Amino acid sequence: MALTLYGVSDGPPTMAVMQALAYLDLKYKFVTINYAIGEHMTEEYAQKNPQKEMPVLDDNGFFLSESNAILQYLADKYPKNETLYPKNVQARAIVNHRLCFNLSTYYRYICEYALEPIFFTYERTQLRLKRALIALEHLNTYFSKLGGKYATGDKITIADFQLATTTMCLEAINCDISGYPLIQRWYNMYKVENPTLWRILEHGMNQLAYFEKNPPVLASLDHPIHPVRKN
Ligand SMILES: N[C@@H](CCC(=O)N[C@@H](CS)C(=O)NCC(=O)O)C(=O)O
């Protein structure tokens, strides 16, 4: 088995996959993609992922992008237990729902509010804040409906990797989540009960917190979408 992960150590989708690799005790090579100079924009990188995004997993020549798909693949191909990505159709459907919710709503809006203004010249507008708060409200409601210790029940699943990573992005900018007590309780428990996973997140969080205070100048990045700081 030869696993390689292409990513950025402060990139939330990369961190979600790193947690899965750690949880599953899988050895892998990590290749840092230099976002600041647009290493992911090259034709060489596009061979790995035509969307030119991180992360990308290379499992012995099998290339896979989209962090949710990578999490699902790793949990299926290298299972450690029955609980990380349950086989029961309804239990798995709930995990898949939370992964979709993270991608479409929770990460999307929290990234737009917390992260994009760090790396690009966007403002933290009221609209961005409102969407992030609505996303938090929804996740808090999902916790109240299932009532388990983790995001989809009493056991950790691949959905927790994504949701914890997204929640960390708020801590990186010192955003108070005490108005969402079930999220706060789960997030605090997650850190204590999963120290190896938390170390991965804490490392990325410290980098993000540094950039929050020292906004990066990405003068060499010719980004096709986002306005970058040039000086
Ligand atoms: N849907 C993707 C999103 C990945 C993503 O947006 N990654 C960021 C880095 S954290 C990226 O590669 N962005 C490319 C860019 O900004 O040009 C996933 O979950 O894998």
PDBQT file of the ligand as one rigid body, heavy atoms in Angstrom, charges set to zero:
ROOT
HETATM    1  N1  LIG A 301     -15.038  20.458  -2.195  1.00  0.00    +0.000 N 
HETATM    2  C1  LIG A 301     -13.696  20.398  -1.972  1.00  0.00    +0.000 C 
HETATM    3  C2  LIG A 301     -13.210  21.752  -1.513  1.00  0.00    +0.000 C 
HETATM    4  C3  LIG A 301     -11.757  21.762  -1.445  1.00  0.00    +0.000 C 
HETATM    5  C4  LIG A 301     -11.211  23.158  -1.354  1.00  0.00    +0.000 C 
HETATM    6  O1  LIG A 301     -11.918  24.150  -1.553  1.00  0.00    +0.000 OA
HETATM    7  N2  LIG A 301      -9.933  23.238  -1.034  1.00  0.00    +0.000 N 
HETATM    8  C5  LIG A 301      -9.270  24.535  -1.069  1.00  0.00    +0.000 C 
HETATM    9  C6  LIG A 301      -8.114  24.545  -0.118  1.00  0.00    +0.000 C 
HETATM   10  S1  LIG A 301      -8.673  24.529   1.556  1.00  0.00    +0.000 SA
HETATM   11  C7  LIG A 301      -8.749  24.718  -2.443  1.00  0.00    +0.000 C 
HETATM   12  O2  LIG A 301      -8.097  23.841  -2.966  1.00  0.00    +0.000 OA
HETATM   13  N3  LIG A 301      -9.042  25.835  -3.062  1.00  0.00    +0.000 N 
HETATM   14  C8  LIG A 301      -8.564  26.131  -4.377  1.00  0.00    +0.000 C 
HETATM   15  C9  LIG A 301      -8.464  27.599  -4.624  1.00  0.00    +0.000 C 
HETATM   16  O3  LIG A 301      -8.797  28.394  -3.752  1.00  0.00    +0.000 OA
HETATM   17  O4  LIG A 301      -7.995  27.935  -5.699  1.00  0.00    +0.000 OA
HETATM   18  C10 LIG A 301     -13.359  19.304  -0.953  1.00  0.00    +0.000 C 
HETATM   19  O5  LIG A 301     -14.032  19.198   0.079  1.00  0.00    +0.000 OA
HETATM   20  O6  LIG A 301     -12.427  18.573  -1.217  1.00  0.00    +0.000 OA
ENDROOT
TORSDOF 0
